[in-house]
Amino acid sequence: MQPFADELLLQCPYCGEQVEVTVDPGGPSSETYVEDCSVCCRPWVVHVSREEEDVFVHLGCEDD
């Protein structure tokens, strides 16, 4: 997991390319949604967790 920054650069779990992920810092304490990679178009599962002012994001494979 990586702590929140204005623009997160994470690594696609499929193609390994760096991709930009934008997450709203407000919201539920945790959420999961699917988003396609802008490079290889495969679907990631985006896991977001929020603890007070910190937001953590993890990209996983859809078939995990």
N, C-alpha and C positions, 0 to 999 in steps of 0.2 A: 504494500500500500504506500501511497505517496501523499504527503500533506497537501492541502489546497494552496494553489497560487493563482494569480490572475488568469494565466493560460497554462494548463498542464500539458507537458510533453511526455507521453507515455509510449511504451513499445507495444506494437500489435502482437498479440500472442500467436498469430498465424504466420505473418510474413516478416516480422522482426523490425519493420520500419518504425521510425518515430512518427507519432500522430498527435494531433492537438485535440484535447478533449476539454470542453467547457461544461462546468457544473455550477448550478445555482447554489451559493452557499447557504441559502435559506431552504427550509424544507423539513421533511421528517427525519428522525434520527438515523434511519437507514432506508435505502431504496435500491432496487435492482431493475435495470432495463436493458434492452438490446439496441445496439447501434452498429451500423456497418462501417468497416474500415474504409477510409478515403483512398487508400492505396490498392489493396487487394480485394475490396468489396465483401470480405467474409464477415459474418456477424460476431461481434464480441458481446459478452455479457458484462455490463458496467455495474460494479458494486460500489455504492457510495455510502459512507457512514459519517455521521456528524457527531462531534463531541464538543459541546459548548461552541467556541468560535472556530474550532479545527474541523476541516473536511478532508476525508481520506477517500481516495479513488483507486480501485483495482480493476484491471481488465482481465477477463477470463474467456476461454473458448466456450462456444455455445454447447458443445458436446461434452463438457466436463461434468 
